Amino acid sequence: MAALMLAAQDELERRRARRRERVFRDRFHPLDMYNDLELYQRYRLDRRTILDLIDAVGDVLDPHTVRNHALSSSLNIFEALRFYATGSFQQVTADTVHVSQPTMSRVISQVTHALLHLLPTIVNFPMSEDIPNIVQDFYEIAHFPSVAYCQSINSYFVIITSAEEDKFIREHLLQSTTKSDYWIGANDQQVEGQFQWMSTGSHKPVNYTNWSYRQPDNKDEEDCVELRAKSGFPWNDAKCNKRTGFICEHSQKTTLSDTCQPGFVKYENSCYWFSPKSAIRSWDEGKAYCQSINSYLVIITSAEEDKFIREYLLQSTTKSDYWIGANDQQVEGQFQWMSTGSHKPVNYTNWSYRQPDNKDEEDCVELRAKSGFPWNDAKCNKRTGFICEHS
């Protein structure tokens, strides 16, 4: 028996000897090592922008571990930025900061997902009152009229590819008794006489056409294509700075329920966006923000949907309350889903104990973090988190 124990001990010692010792290298911090120019050259962002990113997503990336030598959230962001800026292999980037390739892969994935969650707070479509100015500014840059408006409603300048589609559009315009001309998505700005569908950025050549008599004639540098009302809406080339009507189009493929905007989380037939800590709003501001990203304050209609949202918030370790789309501002005690304008009564509820209590005129509904995100009525001007939904 003693011999067997000695043999086992020897084998254990041999295995320990073969095991590679972990080496922890000192990690420098780029903010301390580089001046402003050197930071930009390596990470393609200036110091202020990098600090803003660390502030916006640092809490999400903080290591949830008590182990020594865990990477800090700010170093995670710098490593991911280095990878984005260089377009190099993960192993090459990992070597420069003395981590393994699997660690680098995990860091890039975590930072990317954190940034995607932040995306709707940084990139959003303009509100309706801003669109005319943006359209004009866009034209000054790209010399293509009204594109911004179509993009703001998740569509593009119409692309006409068949006589049947052309006929449908012309008949619709004729029935409307409009006297306006209408832009479509083609121009020949790149090569004179070679018309392309430019409204989606595809640059596909225009194969089907329905030109008016003796058109296109490129009179006075006419590069953009319109439907001309005067002759029953045949095609005509016109100056791109002409201010006239336009037609937007979107493909049904872009609105299927199995697709979500970047930063949204899918559940059943809806997509949900949870505002980060840096984006707090009143109920009305939250509603307006959701509308600006083509969604609405969340409408919860079942225990299953409520459970999904609460579990997501609990996993995120957030301490913020979150607005949902209901209030009783019209009739006290009669809560309605107001975020879409439907005014549908709230049938499913999950109120916190002794809520709603309408304390100090509390009319809007939030998910309350303190108790595991049950429902609570709160003052509508309270600034807190909010949840957007789109189908």
Secondary structure, 3 states (H helix, E strand, C coil): CHHHHHHHHHHHHHHHHHCCCCCCCCCCCHHHHCCHHHHHHHHCCCHHHHHHHHHHHHHHHCCCCCCCCCCCHHHHHHHHHHHHHHCCCHHHHHHHHCCCHHHHHHHHHHHHHHHHHHHHHHCCCCCHHHHHHHHHHHHHHHCCCCHHHHHHCCCEECCCCCHHHHHHHHHHHHHCCCCCCEEEEEECCCCCCCCEECCCCCCEECCCCCECCCCCCCCCCCCEEEECHHHCCCEEEECCCCCCEECEECCHHHHCCCCCCCCCEEECCEEEEECCCCCCECHHHHHHHHHHCCCEECCCCCHHHHHHHHHHHHHCCCCCCEEEEEECCCCCCCCEECCCCCCEECCCCCECCCCCCCCCCCCEEEECHHHCCCEEEECCCCCEEEEEEEC
